[in-house]
Amino acid sequence: MDISNLKVAALATNGFEEVEYTKPRKALEDAGATVHLISPESGSIKAWDSDDWGGSYDVDVVLSDANASDYDALLLPGGVINPDLLRVNGKALAFVDSFARNDKPIAFICHAGQILISAGLVEGRKVTGYKSIRTDLRNAGGIVSNDEQVVVDGNFVSSRNPDDIPAFNEKMLEVFAAVPA
């Protein structure tokens, strides 16, 4: 699958789940996409690796300088800390909302659905997420699947946890490939 014409924003901050960023990013880049790590922080941000801090990753674009119109699709890795910080960041919510308002695909995994809840984007959408946020997704009006590895609803691709990354990547690539050139 060739998506070499796509430019993808990956929005994260300190405490993102490492494999939920690195594996989807690799899948996107292997398919030809350009991926930029966007963060409220400049310099680098630190990942979370299962039960301890992971590696540091260079930020490509500081969120305050990022423009959603420069990107074709959005990747939101989860983790416990990352979405909790981004969901209360007005610039992050506006950035995510811009993708939704412009019908651009958004792929989110694990706890990242919390960001979409805070952005008011879940109501009426079929989604999934980590088991501890499924009640929150339902309370926000989402139609929540508990037993699917990955759920696609229009331009939304959601997944439950790191074990689902292979299925998540496959569907993310399919949905992102459908973006008009």
C-alpha positions in Angstrom: 0.0 0.0 0.0 1.5 3.3 -1.1 0.6 6.4 0.9 3.6 8.4 -0.1 1.5 11.5 -0.8 0.3 11.6 2.9 1.6 13.8 5.6 0.5 12.5 9.1 0.5 14.4 12.4 1.2 12.3 15.5 0.1 14.3 18.5 1.7 13.3 21.8 3.3 14.6 25.0 5.3 13.0 27.8 4.0 9.7 28.9 2.7 8.3 25.6 2.7 4.5 25.4 5.9 3.9 23.3 4.7 1.0 21.1 1.5 2.9 20.3 3.6 5.5 18.6 6.6 3.7 17.3 4.8 0.7 15.6 2.1 2.8 13.9 4.7 5.4 12.8 6.9 2.6 11.3 3.9 1.2 9.5 3.0 4.6 8.1 6.6 5.4 7.1 7.1 1.9 5.5 4.0 2.7 3.4 5.6 6.0 2.3 3.9 8.5 4.5 5.7 11.4 6.1 5.0 11.5 9.9 5.7 14.5 12.2 5.7 14.2 16.0 3.8 17.2 17.3 3.8 18.1 21.0 3.0 21.0 23.3 6.7 20.6 24.4 9.7 21.5 22.3 12.9 19.5 22.1 12.0 15.9 23.0 9.3 14.0 24.9 9.6 10.9 27.0 7.7 7.7 26.2 6.2 5.3 28.7 7.1 1.6 28.1 4.6 -0.7 29.8 5.6 -0.1 33.5 8.5 2.4 33.3 9.8 5.3 31.3 10.9 4.5 27.8 12.9 6.4 25.2 13.0 10.0 24.3 11.7 11.2 20.9 12.5 14.4 19.1 9.5 16.7 18.5 9.2 17.7 14.9 6.7 20.6 15.3 5.7 22.4 18.5 1.9 22.3 18.8 1.7 26.1 19.0 3.4 26.2 15.5 1.4 23.3 14.0 -1.4 23.8 11.6 -3.8 20.9 11.1 -4.4 22.0 7.5 -0.8 21.0 6.7 -1.6 17.4 7.5 -3.8 14.7 5.8 -4.4 12.5 8.9 -3.9 12.3 12.6 -2.4 9.5 14.8 -3.1 9.7 18.6 -1.1 7.2 20.7 -2.4 6.4 24.1 -0.9 5.7 27.4 -2.3 6.8 30.7 -0.4 10.1 31.2 -0.3 11.4 27.6 -4.1 11.6 27.0 -4.7 12.9 30.4 -2.4 15.9 29.7 -3.6 16.5 26.2 -7.3 16.4 27.0 -7.0 19.5 29.1 -4.9 21.4 26.6 -7.0 23.7 24.6 -4.6 23.9 21.6 -4.4 20.1 21.5 -8.3 19.8 21.5 -8.6 22.5 18.8 -5.9 20.7 16.7 -7.8 17.4 17.0 -11.2 19.1 16.3 -9.8 20.6 13.1 -9.1 17.1 11.7 -12.7 16.0 12.5 -14.3 19.2 11.1 -12.4 18.7 7.9 -13.3 15.0 7.6 -9.6 13.9 7.9 -8.9 10.5 9.3 -8.0 10.1 13.0 -6.5 6.9 14.3 -6.5 6.5 18.1 -5.5 3.7 20.4 -5.9 2.6 24.0 -6.5 5.7 26.3 -6.3 8.2 23.4 -10.1 8.1 23.1 -10.1 10.4 26.2 -8.8 13.2 24.0 -11.7 12.8 21.6 -14.2 12.7 24.5 -12.8 16.1 25.7 -13.0 17.4 22.2 -16.7 16.4 22.0 -16.1 14.1 19.0 -17.4 10.7 20.3 -21.1 11.1 20.3 -22.8 8.8 17.8 -19.6 7.2 16.7 -18.7 3.5 16.9 -15.4 3.3 18.8 -13.4 1.2 21.2 -10.6 1.9 23.7 -8.9 0.5 26.7 -11.3 -1.3 29.0 -11.0 1.4 31.8 -12.2 4.2 29.4 -15.1 2.3 27.7 -17.6 3.7 30.2 -16.3 7.2 29.6 -16.7 6.6 25.8 -20.3 5.4 26.4 -21.1 8.3 28.7 -19.9 10.7 25.9 -22.4 9.1 23.5 -20.1 6.7 21.8 -21.3 3.3 20.5 -18.6 1.2 22.2 -17.4 -2.2 21.1 -15.7 -4.3 23.8 -14.6 -7.3 21.8 -13.2 -5.9 18.5 -9.5 -5.4 18.1 -10.1 -2.4 15.9 -13.2 -0.4 15.0 -13.6 1.8 11.9 -16.4 4.4 11.8 -16.0 6.6 8.8 -12.7 8.4 9.2 -12.2 7.2 12.8 -10.0 4.1 13.5 -9.9 3.0 17.2 -8.3 0.2 19.0 -8.2 -1.2 22.5 -4.5 -1.8 23.6 -1.0 -2.6 22.4 -1.9 -6.2 21.6 -4.2 -4.9 18.9 -1.5 -2.9 17.1 -1.1 -5.2 14.0 -4.9 -5.0 13.3 -4.9 -1.3 14.2 -2.1 -0.6 11.8 -3.7 -2.6 9.0 -7.0 -0.6 9.3 -5.3 2.7 9.8 -3.4 2.2 6.6 -6.6 1.3 4.7 -8.4 4.4 6.0 -5.5 6.7 5.5 -5.0 5.4 1.9 -8.6 6.5 1.1 -7.6 10.1 1.6 -8.0 12.0 -1.7 -4.7 12.8 -3.3 
